[in-house]
């Protein structure tokens, strides 16, 4: 992990970073004599810039690339029965989710903050429902969808109605959209 920060002048501060992660994993299922191996390296850059325009206004920009790996239960291929007609089955072939987050924030007098954000995620892990028409059994598993995008606006106001009381109030507007093809199943969130 590398991180570098620098104050360019009285108004501009910067910070950049880079993290590298290598994943080595091996999952073996003795009953089916199958093995799933993973060996990959990911780079995760980050950047932050703060620009104090004047005594009342500050602009902040940030970007980061992140990873979220599937947990053991999502990877475990065994069947977990909920009742005689429904079960859950893990997916050992799931890929980790990778996402990039951009954020632009304007701060006014440390009282009002307005943020505009965008997140782009790939290989989104989603619950998929399947039904076997012959046995009338339904099962849920996880599958990677193609992409997920989120756009948001967050407005936050910090109020001090009396000396001993601080109230942080926020409103968040967002739009999100999944993109992907599900084969032989129904998507659920």
KAWORA-V231029 format. One line per field, one symbol per residue. ss: DSSP state (A for helix, B for strand, O for the rest). phi: phi as a letter, one per 30 degrees, with the letter a starting at -180 (. if undefined). burial: b if it has 24 or more other ideal C-beta (glycine too) atoms within 12 Angstrom, else e. A space follows every 50 residues. Layout:
ss->???
phi->???
burial->???
//
This chain:
ss->OBBBBBBOOOOBBBBBBBBBBBBBBBBBBOOOOBBBBBBBBBBBBBBBBB BBOOOOBBBBBBBBBBBBOOOAAAAOOOBBBBBOOBBBBOOOOOOOBBBB BBBBBBBBOOOBBBBBBBBBBBBBBBBBBBBBOOOOBBBBBBBBBBBBBB BBBBBBBBBBBBOOBBBBBBBBBBBBBBBOOOOOOBBBO
phi->.bbbbacdadcbbbabbbccbccbbbcbcddchbbccbaabbcbdbbbbb bddadcbbcbbbbacbbbdddeddcdddccddadcbbcbdbdcdcddcbc bcbbbccchhcbbbccbbbcbchddbdbcbbcddciccbcbcbdddbbcb cbbbcbbccbdbecbccccbbbcbbbacblccchabdbb
burial->eeeeeeeeeeeeeebeeeeeeeeeeebeeeeeeeeeeeeeebebebbbbb eeeeeeebbbbbbbbebbebeeebbebeeeeeeeeeebbbbbebbbbbbb bbbbbbbeeeeebbbbbbbbbbbbbbbbbbeeeeeeebbbbbbbbeebbb ebebeeeeeeeeeeeeeeeeeeeeeeebeeeeeebebee
//
